[in-house]
Amino acid sequence: MNTRIGVVAIIIEEKESVEIVNKLLSNYGNIIVGRMGVPYKEKNLSVISVIVDGTTDEIGALTGKLGRLSGVSVKSALTQK
């Protein structure tokens, strides 16, 4: 099973989605290497960067679920191999 290293950037613009985002990240904790969250109070949003190491299916499932949440934007960048 080939895994890839990558980073997932998450921007949360609706406070109501924060708890769901944290729950999803906890559910995918087995592929998370590290995480940094920064509340940007002046803009009333939060930015989270997550380092992942998983299959493309696992990473895609996480980003897909996050991207369907209201007020949440997600982008990812993965290694080629």
C-alpha positions as CSV (number, residue, x, y, z in Angstrom):
1,M,0.0,0.0,0.0
2,N,1.7,3.2,-1.2
3,T,1.3,6.3,1.0
4,R,2.0,9.9,0.2
5,I,3.1,12.8,2.4
6,G,1.2,16.0,2.0
7,V,-0.3,19.1,3.6
8,V,-3.9,19.9,3.9
9,A,-4.9,23.6,4.3
10,I,-8.2,24.3,5.9
11,I,-9.9,27.7,6.3
12,I,-13.0,27.9,8.5
13,E,-15.2,30.9,8.0
14,E,-18.2,29.7,10.0
15,K,-17.7,29.0,13.7
16,E,-20.5,26.4,13.7
17,S,-18.2,24.1,11.6
18,V,-15.2,24.1,14.0
19,E,-16.5,21.3,16.1
20,I,-17.2,19.1,13.1
21,V,-13.8,19.8,11.6
22,N,-12.1,18.8,14.8
23,K,-14.1,15.6,15.0
24,L,-13.2,14.7,11.4
25,L,-9.5,15.3,12.1
26,S,-9.7,13.2,15.2
27,N,-11.4,10.4,13.1
28,Y,-8.5,10.5,10.6
29,G,-5.8,10.8,13.3
30,N,-4.1,7.6,12.0
31,I,-2.9,9.5,8.9
32,I,-2.1,12.9,10.6
33,V,1.5,13.5,11.4
34,G,1.1,17.0,12.7
35,R,-1.3,19.9,12.9
36,M,-1.2,23.7,13.5
37,G,-4.2,25.8,14.0
38,V,-4.3,29.6,14.0
39,P,-7.4,31.7,15.0
40,Y,-7.4,34.9,12.9
41,K,-9.6,37.0,15.1
42,E,-9.3,40.1,13.0
43,K,-10.9,38.3,10.1
44,N,-13.2,36.1,12.2
45,L,-11.8,32.9,10.8
46,S,-9.5,30.0,11.6
47,V,-6.7,28.5,9.5
48,I,-5.5,24.9,10.1
49,S,-2.6,23.2,8.4
50,V,-2.4,19.4,8.6
51,I,0.6,17.2,7.6
52,V,-0.7,13.9,6.4
53,D,0.8,10.5,5.5
54,G,-1.7,8.2,3.9
55,T,-3.1,6.7,0.8
56,T,-4.7,8.9,-1.8
57,D,-8.0,7.3,-0.9
58,E,-7.6,8.1,2.8
59,I,-6.5,11.7,2.2
60,G,-9.2,12.2,-0.5
61,A,-11.9,10.9,1.9
62,L,-10.8,13.4,4.6
63,T,-10.5,16.4,2.3
64,G,-13.8,15.5,0.6
65,K,-15.7,15.4,3.9
66,L,-14.1,18.6,5.0
67,G,-14.9,20.3,1.7
68,R,-18.6,19.5,2.0
69,L,-18.9,21.5,5.3
70,S,-20.5,24.9,5.2
71,G,-18.0,27.7,5.5
72,V,-15.0,25.4,5.1
73,S,-12.4,25.7,2.3
74,V,-9.8,22.9,1.7
75,K,-6.8,22.5,-0.5
76,S,-4.2,19.8,-0.5
77,A,-0.7,19.2,-1.9
78,L,0.8,15.7,-2.0
79,T,4.1,14.2,-3.0
80,Q,4.2,12.5,-6.4
81,K,5.3,9.1,-5.0
